[in-house]
Amino acid sequence: MQRALVTGIAGAICCAMIGLFLVLKRYSLFGDALSHMAFGGIALGYFINVYPIWTATVVSVMAALGITKLRKSTKISGDAAIAVMLSSGLGMAVILISASHGFTIDLFSFLFGSVLLTNMNDVLLILGISCGVIFTLIALRKPLLHFTFDEEQAKVNGVPVEKLNYLFISLAAVAVIVTMRLVGILLISALIVIPNLTSMMMGKGFKKTMIISISLAVTATVTGIILSYPLNWAPSGTIVMILVATYVGTLLAKRLGSFSKKKISQENIINH
């Protein structure tokens, strides 16, 4: 449980930070595509008998950089590039799994998450990668902001947009690897996207939005891990459903607030 909480918090912070930039750049499904490429990398690791996290990292980063280069050179649309990456990862995984004589328990744990089964090597690796991603995002926050909101203006201001784009995509791929043990490959996009969508509905500035997003992701992760133990639920599913409930609750609260303000303004007009 202690290892699960430590890795869960590190992964939640990492995904919430990188996820905000992805959502603002309209790359919400990019994390999902990267996770499928990572699954292909994990299958490759088991097939060639190499530690699967390393192969997943290499395959995800290379695929992300390759798709980014393909988009630049052929002007392919973002959703089409994501579809290519997603299909390629799944196809690669299916072939390698069939060649390895089917699924194993470890493969299922990567698909659906197994944060309670993390060993000390996983903890150290996830902490190291998470800290690297977080510190890089903090160090490059200003050029990343320019790059996220307006690439053309960033170029005018001297920001190396192309290099920054490759670095950012690589960080996103690494963040996906960090989260695999937490919520599993099939649910990674939920941890990347939902906390940021929820925090953006609150209408704050960029800094406050990121802080709220990190708080929501960490709270959902810790609560989900703690609740899953006595209830005998899967931690990954519990974390995601807490995030979904928070999103729906925030959406309803905002709708009710808007309705109340509209009603009050109408009453003021009638009274006057």
N, C-alpha and C positions, 0 to 999 in steps of 0.2 A: 504493500500500500504506500509506503514512503517513497519507493522508487517511482511508482505510478504518479504520485502527486508532483514530484520534482520534474519528471519528464513531461507530464501533462501541462504544468504551468509554463515551462520553457517553450513547448510547442505551441501553446495557445498565444503567447505573446508574439512569437515569430510569425505565425499565420495571420494574426490580427493586423500587424504592421504591414506586412507585404500585401495582404489582402486589400487594404484601403487603396493603395496605389493601383492594384489590378482593377478594382471596381471603378475607380475614377477614370481609368483609361479604357473602360468598357471591355475589359478582358476577364469578365466574371467566370466564364467557363474555361479559361486557360488553365486554371488549377486542376480542373477535372481531367482535361486532356493530358496534362503532365503526370497526373496520378496513374493514368492508364499506360503511359510510356514507362513509368516506374515499375508497374506490374510486369511489363515485358522484361525489364531489366532484372527484376527479382527472379523470374522464371529462368532467365539466362544464367544467373548466378547458381541456381540449383542444378541447372543442366551441366555446367562446366565445373561444378564443385568449388565455387568461389563464394566468399562471404557476400550474400545477396544485397546488402545495403550498398556496398561499393559498386557493384555492377548496376544497381538501380540508379545511383547518383550519376555515373558516367553516361548511361543511356539517356536519362532524363535531360541532363545538361546538353549533350550533343544533339538530341532531338529538338530541344527548345531553340538552340542556336541555329540549327539547320532550317527549321520552319521560319524563323525570323529572317534569315538570309533569303529564303525562297520568297517570302512576302515582299522583300525589298526589290528583288530582281525581276519578279514576274507580276507584281502588283495584284497578287491574289488577295481576296478579302479575308478579314480576320476570322470570321466564322468558318470559312472554307478551310483555312489553315488549321484551325482547331479540330475540325472534323477529320482531316487527314491524319493529324497526330493521334487522335483518339483511336481511330480505326487501325492505324499501324501498330500501336501499342497492344491492343487486344489481339490482333492477328498474330503478332510475334509471340505473345504469351500463350495463346491456344496451341500453336505449333510446338513450342518448347515443352509445354505441359504434356501434350500427347506423346512427344518423343521421350519424356521422362516417366512414362507409364502412369499418368494421372496425377490428381491433386494429392498433396500431403497436408498434414495438420499445420505445418509452418506456413504453407501458402494460404490456407484459409485464414490464419491469424493476420497475415498482411492484408487480405481482402477486407476483413471486418474489424480489424483492430484487436490488439491484445496487450493493452497498457499494463495490466496486472501481471503479465508474464515477462516484463522486461528484466534483463539481467544487468549487472554492473557495467559490462561493456557497452550495452545499448544506452544506458544512462549517460556515461561519459561522452559517447559519440554524439548523442542528441544535444547535450548541454554545450559541447564544443561548437557544433554546427549552428545551433540557435544563437549563441553569443556572437559568433562571427557575422551572421546575417543581421542581427539587431544592431551591432556596433557599426556595420557598414551603412545601414539605412540611416542611422543617426548622423554619421559623418558626412553623408552625401544628401542630407535632407533638402537643402536649398536647391541644388541643381535638379534633384529628382522632382521637386515641386514644379519648377519651370518646365521640365520635360513632360510631366504628367498632364498639366493643364493646357499647354500650348507649345508644341514642338517647334513650330516655325519661329515663334518669339524667342524660344530658348536658343535656337541657332543664331539669331541676330545678336543675342546677349553673350555669345561666345561659348555656350555650353556644348561640349562634344556629344551631341545627341546620339549618334550611331554607336559609339563606344558605350555610352551610358545605357542605351537600350539593350545591348548584349549583356552587360553586367546585370541589369535589372532582371532580365529573363533568366539568367543563370541563378540569381538569388531566389527567384520564384521556384525554380526547379529544386533547389536545395531545400527550401522551406517545405515543399511537398514531401521530400524524403523524411524530414524531421517528424512530420505528422502521421506517417503511415502507421506507426505503432500505437498512436493515440486513438484515432477514429477509423483507421482502415482506409484502403484505397478508394472504396466505393462512396465514402462519406467525407472525403477531404474537402471538397468544394464547399460543403456546408460550413465548416469552421473558418474557411477563408472569406466567404461571402456574407453569411447571415449576420455576424456581429457588426460588420461595417454597414450593411443596409439598415440595421436597427439604429445604430448611432447616427447615421446620416439623416434619419427622419427627425431627430431631435433639433436640427437646424442650428448647430453650433459651428464655430470655425474649424479649420483643419486640425489644429493642435488638440482642441477639446474633443473633436470627433475621434481622433486616434486614441486618446486616453479613455474615452467611453467604450470604444470598441475593444481595447485591451482588457478593460475591467469586465465587460460582458463575457468575453471569451474565457478569461481566467475563472470567473465565478461559475460559469456553466461547466467548465472542465472539472473544477474541484468538487462542485455539488454533484455532478454526474458520477464521478469516481466514488465518492462517499456513499451516495444513494444506491449505486449498483451492487455494492457488497451485501448489505442486509436483504435487499429485494431480489437478489440473484438475477439481476438483469445484465445485459451486455453493456459495459461502460460506454462504448462508442455510440450505440443507439440512444442511451440515456442522455449523453452530452448533446447530441444533435437535437433531440426532442425538447430539451430545455432551451436551447437556442431558438428553435422554432416557436415555442410558447412565448418566449420573450419578444420575438419579432411580432407575433400576432397581437400580443397584449399592447405593445407600443403602438401598433397600427390602429387598434381599436381606441386606445386612449387619445390618439391624435385626431381620429375621426370624431369622437365624442366632444373633444375640446373645440374643434372647428364648428361643430353643430351648435354648441352652447354659445360661442361667440357670435355666430350668425343670428341665433335667436335673440340674444341680448341687443344686437344692433338693430334688428327689426322692431323690437319693442321700444327702443329709444326713438326710432323714426315715427312710430305710431303715437308715442306720448307727446312728441314735439309737434 
